[in-house]
Amino acid sequence: MSSTQNLDDNSSQFTTIDLERPLQLLADWVQEAKDLGLSEPDAMNLATVDGNGNPHNRMVLMRHINEREIGFFTNLESNKAAEIFATQRTSSTLWWPQLGRQARIEGTAAEMPRDMVEEYFQSRPRNSKIAAWASRQSKELASMDSLHQEFRQYEEKFSEKTVPTPTFWGGFTILVDKIEYWNGKPFRLHERVVLTKGEKSWSKDRIYP
Ligand SMILES: Cc1cc2nc3c(=O)[nH]c(=O)nc-3n(C[C@H](O)[C@H](O)[C@H](O)COP(=O)(O)O)c2cc1C
């Protein structure tokens, strides 16, 4: 703790939050992290729940955000996809250590419209597209050699051609119903605000750190 830190700094990031746009601050934080050149500014932990109520989590990239939802891309036959198809509920965390910020998001996931998937897939580097064809994500793999061999087979199959979007590859949007913004402060007197979606409008509550 630096001696220059003191309790007189009671400035707040959160007084200007517009409840008509609960995800705006999230978009701003991601943009700020991008502008600063931070690594993986949109990486988020994604927790899903399987049909037996067991939670599972992993990192994904938050590649879509608008006023009511976030989204990511993945293999539609992966474990995470099966868990989403089973229970729909998700919980996510993004963390920007250099900025001392965290955002936690809860919501209901749904398969992303194919036009959005198509646009994103086609924007990816050619090798990533071919890798998507070669990966049966979450299924057992005999060896890395097999994976490389499958990659080469698809490379050959699509040589000189546009790599089409696999039908088993897609995305999910998450309709957000709760978001917590966390801003690190001196003396561990961190600032937390939770926005919750009600029947007609969003509410905002400050909570203890
Ligand atoms: C920083 C980071 C970003 C990742 N982004 C994605 C992603 O956007 N989509 C994806 O399917 N997997 C992504 N992964 C891999 C996942 O964490 C995970 O290993 C994979 O999706 C399989 O998860 P599942 O078996 O639970 O479905 C990422 C991993 C890391 C470390």
The ligand as an ORCA input file, in Angstrom:
! r2SCAN-3c Opt
* xyz 0 1
  C      -7.758    -17.204    -22.790
  C      -8.575    -18.336    -23.367
  C      -9.590    -18.056    -24.260
  C     -10.375    -19.077    -24.799
  N     -11.386    -18.765    -25.648
  C     -12.206    -19.741    -26.109
  C     -13.350    -19.403    -26.906
  O     -13.630    -18.228    -27.195
  N     -14.138    -20.425    -27.331
  C     -13.876    -21.734    -27.011
  O     -14.628    -22.608    -27.428
  N     -12.810    -22.067    -26.242
  C     -11.983    -21.109    -25.779
  N     -10.913    -21.434    -24.972
  C     -10.721    -22.851    -24.599
  C     -11.690    -23.182    -23.435
  O     -11.191    -22.653    -22.233
  C     -11.964    -24.681    -23.280
  O     -10.767    -25.386    -23.088
  C     -12.703    -25.261    -24.478
  O     -13.677    -24.364    -24.979
  C     -13.393    -26.573    -24.108
  O     -14.286    -26.374    -23.038
  P     -15.443    -27.423    -22.714
  O     -14.848    -28.795    -22.863
  O     -15.855    -27.119    -21.314
  O     -16.559    -27.194    -23.686
  C     -10.109    -20.434    -24.438
  C      -9.068    -20.703    -23.532
  C      -8.314    -19.679    -23.017
  C      -7.210    -20.019    -22.044
*
